[in-house]
């Protein structure tokens, strides 16, 4: 009895192990099968090799905590994953603190990988490196020289949690997406032919009043409904054009009215400057203020000229009289001496 019980337990354990292996295989296959696309993933740095648990850095076990903190500081927490239509997988990781790092080198799953420097950000001290990997479960080994430590440091990077997108990474592949089927029904040939005359009718009725459609009967034909809709649209367009024309006419009338009022104001201003005068017969004579001013200025100029002439005559008379007086005095003196 005990022997049979032990056999049953062994058989049950064997079945559990087999089921576990099957589940692990199924999970690994499903996780590796990533459809083509561009994804933004979470980048996780490891001081220990996540597959073997071995620390390959020279710091050894005593630097486990410090080494893990250092790798987290040197690795950006996001990565770019690209899967092309052929199933090739490319991962772009971003290293930080590049002003303190020299000569980074990479391996994928223990094998050397061709790496491309995609971009450098000198402001944020980052650099992006792109490499081809076997799958999204691949382990990337990074070896870089840390200037502050004066030696090479070795750590590992894995990606997970893929989500569609690229962030601020530079992409290199083009994913061909299947064309989306158009589920909307296409219009039949009759409807498409009827729609064109309806549009023409809508354009032509801008200058001609549209005829009001007869709504007493309900039309079930789609083409008739299209024509009725076109007629309604034409009426709306014609009304809009009429309103715009009316507004333009009103604006023109207002401008003409303003111009006329300004002319009348100018005429009134001219009349206000007129001075009423009368001729010898007693008839009223209209003379503008400007003409009156001109006459006044002429009279003033004549008066000034007359005054100047009179002054000149007086001055000449005085000089002449003085001359004759002096001459006569001299003659009288000469006669007295004789």
C-alpha positions in Angstrom: 0.0 0.0 0.0 2.8 2.4 0.9 4.6 1.6 -2.3 1.5 2.3 -4.4 0.9 5.6 -2.6 4.5 6.7 -3.2 4.1 5.9 -6.9 1.0 7.9 -7.1 2.7 10.9 -5.4 5.6 10.6 -7.8 3.3 10.5 -10.8 1.4 13.5 -9.6 4.6 15.5 -9.0 5.7 14.5 -12.5 2.5 15.8 -14.0 2.8 19.1 -12.1 6.3 19.5 -13.4 5.3 18.8 -17.0 2.4 21.2 -16.8 4.7 23.9 -15.3 7.1 23.4 -18.2 4.4 23.6 -20.7 3.0 26.8 -19.2 6.4 28.3 -19.2 6.9 27.4 -22.8 3.6 28.8 -23.8 4.3 32.0 -21.9 7.7 32.4 -23.5 6.3 31.9 -27.0 3.5 34.3 -26.4 5.8 37.0 -25.0 8.3 36.7 -27.7 5.7 36.9 -30.5 5.4 40.7 -30.7 3.6 42.1 -33.7 5.3 44.6 -35.9 5.2 48.2 -34.6 7.0 50.9 -32.6 6.8 50.6 -28.8 7.9 52.6 -25.8 9.1 50.2 -23.1 10.4 50.3 -19.5 14.2 50.0 -19.3 15.4 48.2 -16.1 19.1 48.2 -15.2 20.6 45.3 -13.3 24.0 45.2 -11.5 23.6 41.4 -11.4 23.0 39.3 -14.6 19.2 38.8 -14.4 19.5 35.3 -16.0 22.4 33.9 -14.0 22.4 36.2 -10.9 26.2 36.7 -11.3 27.9 40.1 -10.7 30.4 40.5 -13.6 31.7 43.9 -12.4 35.0 44.0 -10.6 33.3 45.6 -7.6 31.9 42.1 -6.7 29.4 41.2 -4.0 30.5 44.0 -1.7 29.4 46.6 -4.3 26.0 45.2 -4.9 23.9 48.0 -3.4 26.2 50.8 -4.6 26.5 49.2 -8.1 22.7 48.9 -8.5 22.3 52.6 -7.5 25.0 53.6 -10.0 23.4 51.6 -12.9 20.0 53.2 -12.2 21.5 56.6 -12.3 23.3 55.9 -15.6 20.3 54.3 -17.4 17.2 56.2 -18.6 14.0 54.5 -17.4 12.5 54.3 -20.9 13.6 52.5 -24.1 12.5 52.2 -27.7 11.5 48.8 -29.2 11.0 48.5 -32.9 9.7 45.4 -34.6 9.6 45.4 -38.4 7.4 43.4 -40.7 10.0 40.6 -40.9 9.9 40.1 -37.2 13.4 41.7 -36.5 13.5 43.4 -33.1 15.6 46.5 -32.4 16.1 48.2 -29.0 17.3 51.7 -28.4 18.5 52.5 -24.9 19.5 55.8 -23.4 22.5 56.3 -21.2 22.6 59.3 -18.8 25.6 61.1 -17.2 27.5 61.0 -20.5 29.8 63.8 -19.3 31.2 61.2 -16.9 31.1 58.1 -19.2 33.5 57.0 -21.9 33.5 54.3 -24.6 30.3 52.3 -23.8 30.2 48.8 -25.3 27.3 46.4 -25.6 26.5 42.7 -25.9 23.2 41.0 -26.5 22.6 37.6 -24.9 26.4 37.1 -24.5 27.3 38.0 -28.1 28.7 41.2 -29.4 26.2 43.5 -31.2 26.5 46.2 -33.8 25.5 49.5 -32.1 24.4 52.7 -33.7 24.6 56.1 -32.0 21.2 57.6 -32.8 21.4 61.0 -31.0 23.2 62.9 -28.3 21.8 65.5 -26.0 24.6 67.6 -24.6 22.2 69.7 -22.5 20.8 66.7 -20.6 24.1 64.6 -20.9 22.3 61.7 -22.6 23.1 59.5 -25.6 20.8 56.9 -27.5 22.3 53.6 -28.7 20.3 51.3 -31.1 21.1 47.5 -31.5 19.4 44.4 -32.9 18.3 41.8 -30.3 16.9 38.3 -30.6 13.7 39.1 -28.8 12.2 41.6 -26.3 13.4 39.2 -23.5 17.0 39.6 -24.5 19.5 40.8 -21.9 21.8 43.7 -22.9 25.2 43.8 -21.3 26.8 47.2 -21.0 30.5 47.9 -20.3 31.6 51.5 -19.9 34.4 53.5 -18.4 33.4 55.7 -15.5 35.7 58.7 -15.3 35.1 59.4 -11.6 35.9 55.8 -10.6 38.8 55.4 -13.0 37.7 51.9 -14.2 35.2 50.0 -16.3 31.8 49.1 -14.9 29.6 46.2 -16.1 25.9 46.0 -15.7 22.8 44.7 -17.6 19.6 46.2 -19.1 16.2 44.5 -19.9 13.0 46.0 -21.4 9.4 45.3 -20.5 5.9 46.7 -20.5 5.7 47.6 -24.2 3.2 50.3 -25.1 2.6 51.8 -28.6 4.5 55.0 -29.1 8.0 56.4 -29.5 8.4 59.3 -27.0 11.3 61.5 -28.0 13.3 58.6 -29.4 14.4 58.5 -33.1 12.6 55.7 -35.0 14.2 53.8 -38.0 11.5 51.5 -39.4 8.3 52.0 -41.2 5.4 49.7 -40.3 2.9 48.9 -43.0 -0.5 49.0 -41.5 -3.4 47.2 -43.3 -5.8 49.4 -45.1 -9.0 49.9 -43.1 -12.1 48.7 -44.9 -14.7 51.3 -45.7 -17.9 50.1 -44.3 -19.9 53.1 -45.4 -22.3 52.3 -48.3 -21.2 53.9 -51.6 -23.9 55.9 -53.4 -25.4 54.2 -56.5 -24.8 55.4 -60.0 -28.2 57.0 -60.2 -27.8 59.0 -57.1 -24.4 60.2 -58.1 -25.7 61.3 -61.4 -28.6 63.2 -59.9 -26.4 64.9 -57.3 -24.4 66.8 -60.0 -27.4 68.5 -61.6 -28.6 69.4 -58.1 -25.3 71.1 -57.4 -25.5 72.9 -60.8 -29.0 74.0 -60.0 -27.9 75.4 -56.6 -25.2 77.5 -58.4 -27.6 78.7 -61.2 -30.3 79.8 -58.8 -28.1 82.4 -57.2 -29.1 84.9 -59.8 -32.6 83.5 -60.3 -35.2 82.9 -57.6 -35.5 79.3 -56.6 -38.9 77.6 -57.0 -40.5 76.5 -53.7 -40.7 72.7 -53.8 -44.1 71.2 -53.4 -44.3 69.6 -49.9 -47.9 68.4 -50.3 -46.6 65.0 -51.4 -44.0 62.9 -49.7 -41.3 61.7 -52.1 -39.7 58.4 -51.3 -37.2 58.5 -54.1 -33.7 59.4 -52.9 -32.9 61.3 -56.1 -36.0 63.5 -55.6 -35.0 64.2 -52.1 -31.5 65.2 -53.3 -33.1 67.6 -55.8 -35.3 69.1 -53.1 -32.4 69.5 -50.7 -30.5 71.2 -53.6 -33.4 73.6 -54.2 -33.5 74.5 -50.5 -29.8 75.1 -50.5 -30.2 77.3 -53.5 -32.9 79.3 -51.8 -30.6 79.8 -48.8 -27.8 80.9 -51.0 -30.0 83.3 -52.9 -31.3 84.9 -49.7 -27.7 85.3 -48.4 -26.7 87.0 -51.6 -29.7 89.3 -51.5 -29.0 90.2 -47.9 -25.3 91.0 -48.8 -26.5 93.2 -51.7 -29.0 95.0 -49.5 -26.3 95.7 -46.9 -23.9 97.0 -49.6 -26.6 99.3 -51.0 -27.4 100.7 -47.5 -23.7 101.3 -46.9 -23.4 103.2 -50.2 -26.5 105.3 -49.4 -25.1 106.2 -46.0 -21.8 107.3 -47.6 -23.7 109.4 -50.2 -25.8 111.0 -47.4 -22.6 111.8 -45.4 -21.0 113.4 -48.5 -24.1 115.5 -49.2 -24.4 116.7 -45.6 -20.7 117.7 -45.7 -21.2 119.7 -48.9 -24.2 121.5 -47.3 -22.2 122.3 -44.2 -19.4 123.8 -46.4 -22.0 125.9 -48.2 -23.5 127.1 -44.9 -20.0 128.1 -43.7 -19.5 130.1 -46.9 -22.8 131.9 -46.5 -22.0 132.7 -42.9 -18.9 134.6 -44.1 -20.9 136.8 -46.5 -21.5 140.5 -45.7 -24.6 142.3 -46.8 -23.9 145.6 -48.7 -26.0 148.0 -50.7 -25.3 149.8 -53.9 -26.2 153.4 -54.7 -29.6 152.4 -55.8 -30.3 150.7 -52.5 -30.1 147.1 -53.9 -28.7 144.4 -51.7 -25.2 143.2 -52.7 -23.6 140.1 -51.3 -19.9 140.3 -50.6 -17.9 137.7 -48.9 -15.7 138.5 -46.0 -12.6 137.7 -47.9 -13.4 140.2 -50.7 -14.2 142.8 -48.0 -10.9 142.1 -46.4 -9.2 142.5 -49.8 -10.9 145.9 -50.3 -9.9 147.0 -46.8 -6.3 146.0 -47.4 -6.3 147.9 -50.7 -7.7 151.1 -49.0 -5.1 150.8 -46.3 -2.3 150.5 -48.8 -3.6 153.6 -50.7 -3.7 155.5 -47.5 -0.2 154.6 -46.6 1.1 155.6 -50.0 -0.7 159.0 -49.8 0.8 159.6 -46.3 4.3 158.8 -47.6 3.9 161.1 -50.6 2.7 164.0 -48.3 5.6 163.4 -46.0 8.1 163.5 -48.9 6.5 166.7 -50.2 6.7 168.3 -46.8 10.3 167.2 -46.4 11.2 168.5 -49.8 9.5 171.8 -49.2 11.3 172.3 -45.9 14.7 171.4 -47.3 14.1 173.8 -50.3 13.0 176.6 -48.0 16.0 176.2 -45.8 18.3 176.3 -48.8 16.8 179.5 -50.2 16.8 181.1 -46.8 20.5 180.4 -46.2 21.3 181.5 -49.7 19.5 184.8 -49.2 21.2 185.4 -45.9 24.6 185.0 -47.5 23.6 187.5 -50.2 22.5 190.0 -47.6 25.8 189.7 -45.8 27.8 190.3 -48.9 25.8 193.5 -49.6 26.5 194.8 -46.1 30.2 194.4 -46.5 30.2 196.4 -49.7 
